[in-house]
Amino acid sequence: MHDDNREFRIFISSTFRDMHDERDMLNQKVFPEIRKICWERGVNFSPVDLRWGINSEETERGEILRICLDEVENSQPFFIGILGQRYGWIPDQGQSGLNIDEQSNLYYGIVSEALLEERSVTEMEIRYGMLKVKNRKAIDAFFYFKEEDLSPIDEPVASQAKLAQLKDHIRSWAITTDNVTHLLDGYCSLELLGRRVRADLLKIIENRWPENQTPSAIERERSKHLGFAQSRRQDYIADESSIAWIDSHLDHLAYHSDRSLVIWGPSGIGKSALLAEWVDRTRKRRTDVLIFEHYLQANSHISTPELLGRLLDSMNVSKNEAESAQQLGNLENYMRERLQAYNKPVVLVLDFNGNNSYGCFTNLPENVLVITTKTYVTDGVTLEVPLLDDNRRKQLIDKFSKRYRKQLDAQQIALINAAPQTRNPLFLKTLLDEIRLFGRLEARTPQGVSNEITALLENYLNSDSLVDLFERVIAYRENSLGLGLVEQVLSLIRVSLMGLTEDELYGLLIQQGLGCTPRDIIEVLRLFDPQLSYSGVDGGAYHFIHDAMDAAVWNRYKLAAVTGRRLELHALLADYFYNVPDKLLSARLRESVPYYLVESKQWQNLDDYSAVHHAAYPPTCYTDGDYLIGNLRRITNISHSKFLSSVRDSITVIMAEWDQENNIKTLFELNKQLYFTNKLKPIDGRDELFESLAVIIKEKGLDSYARYIQGVLPETSTVFYFVTTIERLLSCAPEECHNRPLSM
């Protein structure tokens, strides 16, 4: 059965005091994977854990039962019930918070009966949520009974008898409704419980939101972006003035000479969420407009032909026509012609965040509005995304509380509101996610009962930046999983070029001699689920979503130095991937392997690999920077801060050697420094570096030498890369540099 409702909200019912470990395991190990699978299918997964979802004020007002039953109602038909050896808290009428004299009360029947029979809140949840529904076959309810032991239970005998009756009632329900597989009667370990819950939730997903077994590459890509957009919208509190500003430009498109908008702001400010919300509204408001959206976080490594293929497909251009244009080398012009012939407004939402890899969206017809994103202010028509004001911050907290039923008390909310950092949506959402994953309302310590949520808040709110916050997040997980494992996994992901898969991480750690299991890798990835993006490229590679998380890992594990730790990791990556069979079949590895070889200074292996690649993928066009490795698209994810200063220092040393001896060895050393200069993002320092390199090239006569060795050694890949890089850099030279005489 296919379900058009894309909300998967499931209630977790159990007693509290004896089920902390079970709930922690589900939240930290099972639910992150389920959330990722749902995201890939455009489904919002929201497990409702009321362990700390009721604050002290609500308890004092007697609202516990209403809140519990409200959430069961909101989560139907999805329900998980976990029962151990405790029956749980039995409220009296005064604690119920419900006026059972009011016959119109939604919960009158279930509560009045439960109070008379002195049932526990857990039993009320189960009976109201699942066992009282008429259409039992439509219920996606699953129950898990913990294996009984002989430990003494601190409950009255009457409560234990009611627990036995409740379990028998559920067993009977499972048999009479033909739902025997919905009951695990006697799990003996957390691992067994986790495996079974995972399998049951996957059955729900497959039944209600089945994966198309034969989707095209374009359909898969479109679903990925729709899923990403929906995930951005679910926690977004709209800034109506920004929405209206974009609306105005679209509605008056014919009157604007500049049909390109730039949405800008720092990392975490909500640029992607703003665009996702605007697209969703505009598709409903302006049915005459074609909107094409691409989010870099959903796929940061798509090639220009693939991206244009998606756009043309959205205009109902046949695949054969698009492929014919590509074979003729005319794909970009063909795209412009089809846009002009479309005769309707077209909006290209390109959430590239300043990535300039795709230079094809220029000189577009007048019916096209282009909206891009950047992290820095730029020329043209721009909109700066504002920080959260008091009202939007409150709405975001309320939305989180409602979604997960995690109520903060007045003191905790006051702590959040007093911190200016929480005006950044990413900071605030990270804070709330940490509480959801790790907070318990009351935790036993040697000093007594402490409020762990408040302690978490105070620690995280001492962060003076997003980077500092993520470093504290990392430290918390190190305490949970161990420093060595967390450091290795995060460091490898950070220094990788296009992310790493679970299997690759496991293989790398085994090659390094770190004793671990695949499950250990998965546990780390799941605990960092809010900070990771799953690209789905070549088996599914993980990389960090935000620059701030990148920087936190970079700082915490001291990866800035070119030598030492970073060199070791790049050498590990180079050795591992250089020996992978059929690596040329993977687009991700075709781009990553040469980078790892360069960074680990394996120059002979780089030359050998490049020659093999050149033979397998002969270059056909050297425009748009593709010449560095045949027709590979440019690698633009490398931050300039990783090697900008080291490039300058190294070139100074090499130029001193060049003055002494003009030979291929010196060229080889220079080539390794120039190899990735064209990958630098257009931010602080890049243009200055390019200009200074161009001056050096002219002053030292490297351009003349490049032409000379190209004639002598035309087939050497090192020479090929060197010559084309020299040409690239010379294009950035200052005007006066072009008029200087050549030296030999």
KOLVO-414888 format. One record per residue (C-alpha): x, y, z. Coordinates in pm, 1 decimal. Layout:
BEGIN
          u          v          w
          X          Y          Z
...
END
This chain:
BEGIN
          u          v          w
        0.0        0.0        0.0
      130.4      344.0      -88.9
       77.1      625.3      160.9
       70.6      985.9       39.5
      105.8     1108.0      398.2
      479.7     1151.7      446.9
      474.3     1174.8      827.3
      598.5      875.6     1027.2
      532.4      979.8     1387.9
      553.6      687.8     1628.3
      480.9      683.3     2001.8
      716.0      499.6     2239.0
      531.6      361.5     2540.8
      699.5      197.8     2840.3
      755.0      247.0     3207.3
     1032.4      497.7     3266.5
     1259.9      398.3     3551.8
     1350.1       52.4     3423.1
     1357.7      135.7     3050.0
     1617.9      412.4     3020.0
     1866.4      178.6     2852.4
     1609.4       58.4     2599.3
     1502.2      411.4     2509.8
     1862.5      532.9     2487.1
     1951.7      244.9     2257.6
     1658.9      317.3     2026.3
     1728.0      691.4     2015.1
     2100.9      658.0     1960.5
     2135.6      344.3     1746.4
     1812.8      248.4     1570.2
     1624.7      571.6     1503.9
     1909.9      757.9     1326.6
     1926.0      486.0     1059.5
     1547.6      481.8     1024.1
     1548.7      860.5      994.4
     1807.3      842.9      715.0
     1607.7      581.7      521.9
     1290.9      788.1      563.0
     1472.1     1101.7      447.3
     1580.4      921.5      129.3
     1212.0      847.5       60.4
     1086.5     1195.6      146.7
      931.8     1088.0      478.6
      962.2     1271.6      811.4
     1038.9     1029.9     1094.1
      952.2     1156.4     1444.3
      976.1      914.1     1736.8
      786.4     1048.0     2040.7
      966.2      968.9     2367.1
      789.7     1126.8     2665.0
     1067.1     1032.0     2906.4
     1126.3     1399.5     2975.0
      839.9     1538.1     2772.4
      645.9     1663.3     3072.7
      784.6     1948.1     3278.3
      731.5     2018.3     3645.7
      470.7     2289.3     3583.2
      254.3     2051.2     3378.5
      289.8     1788.0     3650.0
      171.9     2036.4     3909.9
     -128.5     2124.2     3692.7
     -216.3     1753.8     3661.5
     -176.0     1745.0     3284.0
       24.9     1423.7     3254.2
     -253.9     1199.6     3123.5
     -378.3     1455.5     2874.4
      -31.3     1503.9     2730.9
       34.0     1129.0     2706.8
     -296.8     1053.8     2539.3
     -267.8     1356.8     2311.2
       58.8     1221.3     2179.1
      -75.9      871.0     2135.3
     -361.2     1023.3     1935.6
     -125.9     1235.2     1725.3
       94.5      935.7     1647.3
     -174.1      689.5     1537.8
     -158.2      441.4     1379.2
      207.8      398.0     1479.9
      292.7      265.0     1824.3
      574.5       86.7     2007.6
      508.5      -69.8     2347.1
      793.7     -205.5     2560.2
      710.2     -390.3     2880.9
      951.8     -523.5     3140.1
      877.9     -626.0     3495.2
      728.5     -303.0     3625.3
      365.5     -205.7     3583.9
      433.4      163.0     3634.9
      275.3      465.8     3794.0
      -97.3      453.8     3878.4
     -249.5      804.9     3901.0
     -549.0      893.1     4115.4
     -832.3     1116.3     4003.2
     -667.0     1429.9     4137.6
     -350.2     1358.1     3940.5
     -535.6     1283.2     3617.3
     -589.5     1650.1     3536.2
     -910.7     1559.0     3352.4
    -1260.8     1654.3     3455.3
    -1425.9     1319.9     3403.8
    -1764.3     1470.0     3480.3
    -1749.3     1632.3     3136.1
    -1892.5     1367.0     2905.8
    -1764.0     1555.4     2602.2
    -1402.2     1514.9     2708.3
    -1211.1     1320.7     2441.6
    -1057.9     1091.1     2701.2
    -1359.3     1055.2     2928.8
    -1416.7      685.4     2867.1
    -1060.3      559.0     2880.0
     -961.5      771.6     3181.0
    -1275.2      716.0     3391.0
    -1252.3      339.4     3338.7
     -877.6      339.4     3407.1
     -913.9      542.5     3726.7
    -1184.4      312.4     3858.3
     -973.5        3.1     3784.9
     -651.9      171.1     3903.6
     -460.2      116.4     3580.3
     -116.0      256.0     3513.4
      -44.0      533.4     3264.9
      144.2      281.1     3049.4
     -161.9       56.3     3025.8
     -381.0      355.7     2943.6
     -149.8      450.0     2658.1
     -156.7       97.1     2518.5
     -531.3       49.1     2547.7
     -617.5      392.8     2409.8
     -363.0      390.9     2133.0
     -390.7       44.2     1994.8
     -628.7     -193.6     2161.9
     -941.2       24.1     2137.5
     -919.2       97.6     1764.4
    -1189.9      -70.5     1556.9
     -985.4     -131.9     1241.2
     -717.2     -340.2     1406.8
     -569.6     -463.9     1078.9
     -464.9     -108.1      993.1
     -265.3      -68.1     1313.5
      111.7      -50.3     1288.0
      161.7     -139.0     1653.6
      451.6     -346.0     1782.7
      511.1     -480.9     2131.2
      826.8     -607.0     2297.2
      833.3     -794.8     2628.3
     1157.6     -814.7     2821.3
     1262.1    -1160.2     2934.0
     1162.4    -1213.6     3295.1
     1421.9    -1269.4     3566.0
     1406.9    -1337.8     3938.6
     1512.8     -991.7     4052.7
     1287.6     -842.6     4322.5
     1048.3     -574.6     4194.6
      962.4     -271.6     4407.6
      590.3     -284.8     4323.7
      283.5     -416.2     4501.5
      165.3     -766.1     4418.0
     -154.4     -618.7     4273.3
       47.0     -415.6     4022.6
      241.6     -722.3     3917.5
      -85.4     -907.8     3860.3
     -214.8     -623.6     3641.8
      109.3     -632.3     3441.6
       61.9    -1003.8     3374.9
     -300.0     -938.4     3266.0
     -187.8     -660.1     3031.2
       70.5     -884.8     2867.5
     -189.8    -1159.2     2824.0
     -425.5     -902.1     2672.0
     -160.4     -803.3     2415.9
      -82.2    -1167.3     2337.5
     -451.7    -1228.5     2275.7
     -472.4     -918.1     2057.1
     -177.2    -1037.7     1847.8
     -345.4    -1374.5     1785.9
     -702.8    -1257.9     1722.2
     -597.2     -980.2     1483.0
     -346.6    -1198.9     1296.1
      -61.7     -978.8     1417.2
      154.4    -1244.0     1584.3
      463.5    -1102.4     1416.1
      391.5     -771.4     1589.4
      496.3     -916.8     1926.9
      844.4    -1010.6     2048.7
      772.1    -1206.5     2364.2
     1090.7    -1221.1     2570.2
     1391.5    -1030.1     2440.1
     1708.1    -1111.9     2632.0
     1938.2     -827.6     2525.0
     1934.8     -470.1     2401.6
     2097.1     -586.1     2079.0
     1811.6     -827.7     2008.9
     1553.7     -559.6     2085.5
     1731.3     -313.0     1856.5
     1744.6     -558.5     1566.7
     1377.1     -642.9     1600.8
     1257.7     -280.7     1629.4
     1469.4     -189.7     1327.4
     1317.9     -474.7     1124.4
      962.4     -383.2     1228.8
     1005.3      -17.0     1140.5
     1155.6     -109.0      804.6
      844.4     -320.0      736.7
      625.9      -16.6      801.8
      837.3      195.9      568.5
      839.9      -62.7      291.2
      466.4     -118.2      322.1
      359.8      245.7      327.8
      636.1      416.8      131.5
      782.3      144.0      -93.5
     1101.1      213.0     -279.9
     1059.3      208.6     -653.6
     1261.3      -87.0     -770.2
     1347.4       57.9    -1111.9
     1369.2      436.7    -1082.8
     1579.7      623.3    -1334.3
     1889.2      809.7    -1221.9
     1705.0     1138.4    -1273.1
     1404.8     1017.4    -1069.3
     1634.5      908.3     -786.3
     1808.7     1243.0     -794.0
     1478.0     1431.5     -793.1
     1351.8     1228.0     -495.4
     1674.5     1298.6     -311.1
     1628.8     1673.8     -347.9
     1260.3     1660.8     -258.8
     1350.0     1463.1       53.2
     1621.9     1707.8      144.9
     1389.6     2004.7       95.5
     1123.1     1844.6      311.6
     1377.2     1776.9      586.2
     1479.3     2146.3      581.6
     1118.0     2263.8      601.3
     1012.4     2048.8      893.8
     1207.4     2252.5     1151.3
     1193.2     2585.2      971.0
     1017.7     2891.0     1109.4
      955.2     3112.1      809.3
     1083.6     3465.9      789.3
      784.2     3613.6      610.0
      965.0     3927.2      495.3
     1227.0     3716.3      313.5
      955.3     3504.3      152.9
      773.4     3817.8       36.4
     1098.0     3965.4     -103.5
     1156.9     3663.3     -326.8
      787.7     3655.6     -423.3
      810.6     4014.7     -540.9
     1103.4     3943.8     -770.9
      927.3     3648.6     -928.6
      595.8     3829.6     -968.9
      767.0     4126.8    -1136.4
     1022.1     3927.7    -1331.6
      948.5     4108.5    -1658.6
     1036.9     4444.2    -1499.4
     1375.2     4341.7    -1357.1
     1689.4     4377.2    -1564.5
     1885.6     4162.5    -1320.1
     1717.2     3822.7    -1303.2
     1961.7     3668.3    -1058.8
     1911.1     3674.0     -681.7
     2171.8     3581.2     -419.9
     2055.5     3463.0      -77.3
     2349.2     3497.9      161.5
     2440.4     3449.8      524.9
     2676.4     3252.6      749.0
     2666.0     2878.8      794.4
     2357.7     2758.5      978.4
     2150.5     3072.1      923.3
     1884.9     2881.7      722.9
     1945.0     2962.1      356.1
     1847.8     2613.7      235.6
     1543.0     2604.5      462.3
     1426.4     2944.7      337.2
     1450.4     2830.7      -24.5
     1283.3     2496.2       47.0
      990.9     2673.8      216.5
      963.3     2930.7      -61.6
      965.2     2661.2     -331.0
      691.5     2464.1     -153.8
      468.4     2770.3     -120.1
      535.4     2898.8     -469.8
      448.6     2567.4     -634.5
      103.6     2603.6     -478.6
       69.7     2978.0     -540.2
      206.6     2998.8     -895.1
      107.0     2686.9    -1083.2
      217.7     2855.0    -1405.1
      583.1     2858.1    -1296.5
      833.8     2576.0    -1346.2
     1066.6     2549.7    -1046.1
     1385.8     2347.2    -1068.0
     1578.9     2298.8     -742.9
     1922.7     2160.1     -665.6
     2063.8     2152.7     -312.7
     2438.2     2104.6     -288.2
     2403.1     1928.3       47.1
     2185.6     1664.2     -120.3
     2443.3     1600.8     -393.9
     2761.2     1807.2     -403.2
     2931.7     1602.6     -673.6
     2691.3     1603.2     -963.3
     2850.9     1676.3    -1299.8
     2737.8     1960.0    -1523.4
     2586.4     1721.3    -1785.4
     2395.8     1537.8    -1510.6
     2267.2     1864.2    -1366.3
     2156.3     1993.5    -1706.0
     2000.9     1655.6    -1779.9
     1783.7     1694.0    -1469.3
     1680.3     2043.6    -1575.3
     1591.7     1936.1    -1928.5
     1394.9     1639.8    -1793.3
     1189.3     1879.3    -1578.5
     1095.4     2056.1    -1903.5
      987.2     1720.4    -2052.6
     1282.5     1706.2    -2292.3
     1347.2     1347.9    -2394.6
     1662.0     1175.7    -2272.8
     1766.9     1099.9    -2630.5
     1752.8     1467.3    -2730.7
     1959.2     1571.0    -2429.2
     2217.2     1299.4    -2495.1
     2243.5     1398.9    -2860.6
     2313.3     1759.7    -2761.6
     2576.8     1642.0    -2515.5
     2750.0     1424.6    -2776.6
     2763.4     1724.5    -3009.6
     2922.1     1933.1    -2733.3
     2626.0     2168.7    -2741.5
     2443.2     2080.9    -2420.3
     2463.9     2424.4    -2257.6
     2338.3     2612.6    -2562.8
     2066.9     2351.3    -2611.1
     1957.1     2409.9    -2249.8
     1929.9     2784.0    -2315.9
     1727.7     2724.7    -2633.2
     1482.3     2497.2    -2452.6
     1443.8     2746.4    -2166.6
     1362.7     3024.5    -2412.7
     1113.5     2805.0    -2595.3
      939.2     2708.0    -2271.5
      724.0     3025.5    -2284.5
      655.4     3019.6    -1910.7
      842.8     3159.6    -1612.4
     1119.7     2928.6    -1495.8
     1292.6     2954.2    -1158.4
     1628.4     2784.4    -1106.8
     1687.3     2740.1     -732.7
     2057.5     2656.7     -710.5
     2157.0     2615.8     -347.1
     2528.7     2601.5     -429.6
     2647.0     2800.8     -124.8
     2910.4     2983.9     -326.3
     3030.3     2682.2     -522.7
     3130.2     2802.8     -868.6
     3168.3     2463.2    -1033.8
     2867.8     2508.5    -1255.8
     2928.7     2810.6    -1473.9
     2665.8     2714.3    -1727.9
     2381.1     2919.9    -1579.5
     2470.8     3247.3    -1750.5
     2322.0     3435.7    -2047.3
     1981.5     3282.0    -1979.5
     1660.5     3401.7    -2147.1
     1437.1     3665.8    -1990.8
     1178.0     3418.5    -1863.6
     1430.8     3264.3    -1620.7
     1493.7     3371.7    -1260.2
     1807.9     3227.9    -1098.3
     1829.8     3209.7     -718.7
     2163.8     3107.9     -567.0
     2313.9     3102.1     -217.7
     2644.8     3219.5      -75.1
     2804.2     3249.3      266.7
     2941.1     3595.3      192.6
     2804.8     3922.4       58.2
     2845.2     3976.5     -313.8
     2751.5     4214.6     -591.2
     2410.0     4214.0     -753.8
     2062.7     4173.2     -604.8
     2110.0     4014.6     -263.4
     1912.5     3917.1       44.0
     2080.8     3863.0      379.9
     1902.6     3592.7      579.3
     1828.2     3737.0      926.5
     1898.1     3579.0     1263.5
     1607.9     3443.3     1466.3
     1414.2     3710.8     1649.3
     1249.3     3634.3     1984.7
      924.9     3521.4     1825.9
     1080.9     3286.8     1568.7
     1314.6     3139.5     1830.7
     1018.0     3067.7     2057.1
      829.2     2911.0     1766.3
     1125.0     2687.3     1684.7
     1148.8     2565.6     2043.8
      772.7     2509.7     2055.0
      783.4     2321.6     1724.8
     1058.8     2098.4     1855.1
      868.5     2039.1     2179.5
      551.0     1950.1     1994.8
      724.7     1724.2     1746.9
      917.2     1520.4     2004.4
      706.9     1600.2     2311.8
     1018.1     1727.7     2488.0
      905.3     2006.7     2718.7
     1167.4     2237.0     2864.5
     1088.6     2407.3     3193.2
     1093.6     2782.3     3248.9
     1450.9     2783.9     3382.6
     1582.8     2594.8     3080.5
     1400.6     2818.1     2832.5
     1535.9     3123.4     3013.4
     1889.7     2987.4     2972.1
     1833.9     2946.5     2598.5
     1678.1     3290.0     2553.1
     1963.0     3459.2     2737.6
     2223.5     3318.9     2496.8
     2267.6     3528.3     2178.9
     2415.5     3224.1     1999.0
     2071.5     3063.3     1992.5
     1955.9     3321.8     1739.6
     2143.0     3111.6     1484.6
     1897.4     2835.5     1382.2
     2170.7     2573.2     1347.3
     2305.9     2646.5     1694.3
     1958.8     2621.8     1845.0
     1862.8     2305.1     1656.7
     2192.9     2139.7     1749.8
     2126.1     2225.7     2112.8
     1777.4     2077.3     2098.4
     1899.5     1766.9     1915.1
     2156.9     1704.7     2187.7
     1886.4     1722.2     2451.4
     1667.4     1487.3     2249.2
     1947.8     1234.0     2210.7
     2106.7     1244.9     2554.5
     1892.4     1432.2     2803.7
     1710.8     1266.6     3087.3
     1486.0     1469.9     3308.3
     1639.8     1325.4     3622.5
     1961.5     1127.5     3638.0
     2103.3      955.5     3945.2
     2453.6     1067.4     4036.4
     2673.1      999.0     4341.0
     2562.7     1338.7     4468.9
     2195.3     1257.8     4429.0
     1937.3     1357.7     4169.1
     2051.3     1617.2     3916.1
     1880.4     1777.9     3622.9
     2090.7     1648.9     3334.5
     1915.5     1861.8     3074.3
     2006.6     2181.2     3254.7
     2365.5     2061.1     3289.0
     2380.4     1990.5     2914.7
     2235.3     2330.4     2834.8
     2480.3     2514.3     3056.6
     2775.2     2333.0     2901.5
     2668.4     2392.1     2541.5
     2557.8     2750.3     2600.5
     2908.4     2834.8     2715.0
     3010.1     2789.0     2350.2
     3112.5     3115.7     2191.5
     3060.7     2995.1     1831.9
     2918.1     2714.6     1622.6
     3264.7     2561.4     1596.5
     3302.2     2561.9     1975.4
     2956.1     2407.0     2010.5
     3042.0     2122.2     1775.1
     3369.4     2060.5     1958.9
     3166.2     2011.5     2277.6
     2928.1     1781.7     2090.7
     3227.9     1574.5     1980.8
     3364.7     1562.8     2336.8
     3033.2     1433.5     2468.3
     3038.1     1146.7     2220.3
     3402.1     1069.9     2294.6
     3298.8     1008.3     2653.7
     3027.5      774.0     2531.6
     3213.2      578.2     2262.2
     3580.6      629.6     2336.3
     3824.2      890.7     2213.7
     4021.7      667.8     1975.8
     3728.7      542.1     1770.7
     3553.2      878.9     1745.1
     3874.4     1062.0     1655.1
     3966.4      816.7     1380.5
     3623.2      811.0     1217.5
     3572.8     1187.1     1226.7
     3928.4     1265.9     1116.3
     3905.7     1032.4      816.9
     3572.8     1179.8      708.4
     3715.1     1530.2      749.6
     4028.9     1483.4      540.0
     3849.4     1278.0      275.3
     3763.1     1456.1      -44.6
     3412.7     1329.1     -116.5
     3318.9     1141.4      198.1
     3354.5      777.6      300.4
     3116.1      482.3      322.1
     3065.5      262.9      628.0
     3257.3      -21.4      461.6
     3545.0      208.5      366.0
     3573.8      345.0      718.7
     3583.0       -6.6      858.9
     3846.4     -116.4      605.0
     4060.4      189.9      676.1
     4052.2      136.8     1052.4
     4135.8     -232.2     1014.4
     4425.1     -142.1      782.8
     4543.4      100.5     1049.0
     4533.7     -173.2     1309.9
     4253.0      -27.9     1520.7
     4045.5     -310.1     1661.5
     3680.6     -244.1     1587.6
     3373.3     -400.2     1433.1
     3139.2     -269.8     1159.7
     2887.9     -211.1     1436.6
     3131.1       27.0     1608.5
     3150.8      235.9     1291.7
     2773.5      244.5     1260.9
     2735.5      356.4     1623.6
     2965.4      653.7     1566.9
     2785.0      752.2     1247.4
     2446.0      726.7     1411.4
     2540.2      937.3     1710.1
     2661.4     1205.9     1470.2
     2356.8     1167.9     1246.7
     2242.0     1533.6     1281.9
     2585.8     1653.2     1166.7
     2632.2     1411.0      876.5
     2505.6     1406.9      522.4
     2458.9     1082.4      335.0
     2539.1     1152.2      -27.9
     2422.9      827.3     -186.3
     2717.7      843.9     -430.5
     2893.4      513.5     -505.7
     2744.6      314.7     -220.8
     2657.0      601.7        9.5
     2934.2      825.0      141.3
     2912.8     1026.4      461.7
     3047.6     1379.3      491.8
     2979.2     1668.4      726.1
     2688.5     1893.5      642.5
     2817.5     2219.3      784.5
     3144.9     2409.2      762.5
     3137.0     2458.8     1139.1
     3149.0     2082.9     1198.3
     3434.9     2061.1      947.7
     3623.7     2325.2     1143.2
     3548.6     2163.2     1479.8
     3701.3     1832.0     1372.1
     3988.7     2017.8     1205.1
     4069.5     2204.6     1526.7
     4005.4     1932.9     1782.3
     4225.6     1672.2     1615.8
     4494.7     1920.1     1502.8
     4468.2     1850.3     1130.8
     4590.0     2190.8     1012.7
     4958.5     2099.0      984.0
     5047.2     1956.3      642.7
     5282.0     1708.0      808.0
     5208.3     1484.3     1103.3
     4854.4     1363.2     1163.9
     4702.3     1487.1      839.2
     4981.2     1341.0      627.6
     4937.0     1004.6      801.0
     4565.7     1002.8      727.8
     4611.4     1100.1      364.1
     4876.0      830.3      326.8
     4631.7      578.8      475.0
     4359.9      691.2      231.8
     4600.8      688.6      -63.3
     4731.7      338.8       12.5
     4382.4      202.6       66.6
     4215.8      348.1     -242.3
     4511.0      317.8     -478.7
     4479.8      -59.7     -439.2
     4102.3      -73.7     -481.8
     4016.9     -282.0     -791.1
     3812.4     -106.0    -1058.8
     3855.6      232.7     -890.7
     3817.8      402.7    -1228.3
     3457.6      281.5    -1241.8
     3369.3      502.3     -946.6
     3327.6      873.1    -1020.9
     3391.2      949.0     -654.5
     3719.4      757.5     -649.2
     3831.2      892.6     -986.0
     3831.4     1234.7     -825.9
     3947.6     1132.1     -479.0
     4244.9      906.3     -553.5
     4464.5     1172.6     -717.5
     4391.6     1411.0     -432.5
     4501.0     1156.1     -172.1
     4815.2     1080.1     -371.9
     4903.0     1449.1     -394.9
     4836.6     1516.6      -27.4
     5046.4     1214.8       80.9
     5325.6     1311.2     -165.1
     5311.7      982.8     -358.1
     5422.3     1142.0     -682.8
     5517.3      831.9     -878.8
     5186.7      664.8     -796.4
     5011.5      987.2     -900.3
     5187.1      985.5    -1235.8
     5110.7      615.5    -1290.5
     4747.6      661.1    -1192.4
     4707.7      969.2    -1410.3
     4849.0      788.1    -1713.1
     4603.4      501.5    -1666.7
     4318.2      745.7    -1618.0
     4421.1      947.3    -1923.1
     4408.7      630.7    -2133.0
     4067.9      527.7    -1998.4
     3914.7      875.8    -2017.1
     4093.5     1072.2    -2290.7
     4029.0     1446.9    -2263.4
     3793.7     1597.4    -2516.5
     3757.7     1949.6    -2381.2
     3970.7     2164.6    -2155.5
     3723.5     2437.6    -2072.3
     3586.7     2521.9    -1729.3
     3891.6     2376.0    -1553.3
     3826.9     2016.4    -1659.0
     4170.7     1981.6    -1814.6
     4347.2     1885.4    -1491.2
     4236.3     1523.9    -1510.0
     4095.8     1477.3    -1856.0
     3726.5     1553.6    -1852.2
     3678.4     1513.4    -1477.1
     3473.5     1789.9    -1326.4
     3651.0     2024.8    -1092.7
     3687.3     1942.0     -727.6
     3552.0     2244.3     -548.5
     3493.4     2113.4     -199.9
     3849.4     2172.3      -87.2
     3863.7     2470.9      142.0
     4140.2     2715.1       61.2
     4235.0     2729.6      427.5
     4369.5     2375.4      413.3
     4671.6     2455.5      203.2
     4678.5     2819.0       94.6
     4972.3     2922.0      311.8
     5160.0     2596.5      252.9
     5133.7     2648.0     -124.4
     5290.2     2992.7      -95.8
     5573.2     2866.9      129.0
     5646.6     2562.4      -84.9
     5654.9     2758.5     -409.2
     5905.3     3001.9     -258.6
     6139.5     2712.3     -180.7
     6089.7     2550.6     -520.2
     6157.4     2873.9     -704.9
     6490.3     2902.8     -525.5
     6578.5     2555.8     -653.9
     6456.6     2649.9    -1002.2
     6709.3     2932.2    -1016.6
     6983.0     2675.7     -966.2
     6866.1     2398.6    -1196.0
     6592.6     2403.5    -1462.6
     6499.2     2037.6    -1492.1
     6210.0     1796.3    -1484.9
     6269.0     1714.0    -1117.7
     6202.7     2073.6    -1014.9
     5903.3     2079.2    -1246.8
     5771.2     1770.5    -1072.5
     5800.4     1938.9     -732.7
     5630.8     2252.7     -859.5
     5355.7     2055.0    -1027.8
     5250.6     1891.7     -703.9
     5195.0     2237.3     -551.3
     5007.2     2374.9     -850.5
     4797.4     2062.6     -895.1
     4491.4     2178.4     -707.0
     4517.0     2556.4     -723.0
     4223.5     2573.2     -959.1
     4008.1     2406.4     -693.7
     4020.7     2697.6     -452.1
     3690.5     2860.6     -370.6
     3661.4     3229.1     -468.0
     3709.5     3358.4     -115.9
     3979.0     3530.1       86.1
     4325.0     3485.1      -58.5
     4258.5     3288.0     -375.1
     4278.6     3569.3     -629.9
     4586.6     3714.4     -463.5
     4755.4     3372.9     -473.0
     4670.9     3328.2     -840.2
     4810.3     3668.6     -929.0
     5132.2     3608.9     -735.6
     5178.5     3269.1     -900.4
     5125.2     3423.4    -1243.8
     5393.6     3683.5    -1173.0
     5636.7     3411.3    -1062.2
     5561.5     3209.9    -1374.5
     5644.5     3503.7    -1598.8
     5947.9     3613.7    -1400.4
     6103.3     3268.5    -1391.8
     6024.9     3189.1    -1753.7
     5814.3     2888.5    -1659.4
     5568.3     2951.7    -1940.2
     5846.8     2925.8    -2200.3
     5985.2     2617.6    -2028.5
     5639.3     2463.0    -2022.9
     5606.1     2501.6    -2400.3
     5954.9     2355.7    -2445.1
     5899.2     2039.4    -2240.5
     5556.5     1993.6    -2395.6
     5733.9     1949.1    -2729.8
     5999.4     1718.2    -2583.5
     5776.8     1505.0    -2358.7
     5422.7     1543.0    -2497.6
     5293.7     1210.6    -2361.1
     5399.0     1257.5    -1998.7
     5095.7     1322.0    -1782.0
     5295.0     1532.2    -1536.9
     5395.5     1763.1    -1820.0
     5036.8     1775.0    -1946.8
     4901.5     1882.3    -1606.8
     5183.8     2129.5    -1556.5
     5133.5     2300.5    -1892.7
     4758.3     2331.2    -1857.6
     4791.9     2459.0    -1500.4
     5042.1     2722.4    -1614.6
     4794.5     2835.0    -1881.4
     4516.8     2849.8    -1625.0
     4717.0     3061.7    -1381.6
     4845.8     3298.4    -1648.1
     4486.1     3388.5    -1726.2
     4472.5     3540.8    -1376.6
     4787.1     3750.0    -1418.7
     4767.9     4127.8    -1371.3
     4760.0     4328.3    -1692.6
     5116.0     4458.3    -1654.6
     5244.7     4101.3    -1623.6
     5137.2     4017.6    -1978.6
     5365.7     4286.8    -2118.9
     5682.6     4164.3    -1950.7
     5954.8     4008.9    -2170.0
     6007.5     3636.6    -2132.9
     6320.1     3515.2    -1954.6
     6498.9     3189.2    -2012.9
END
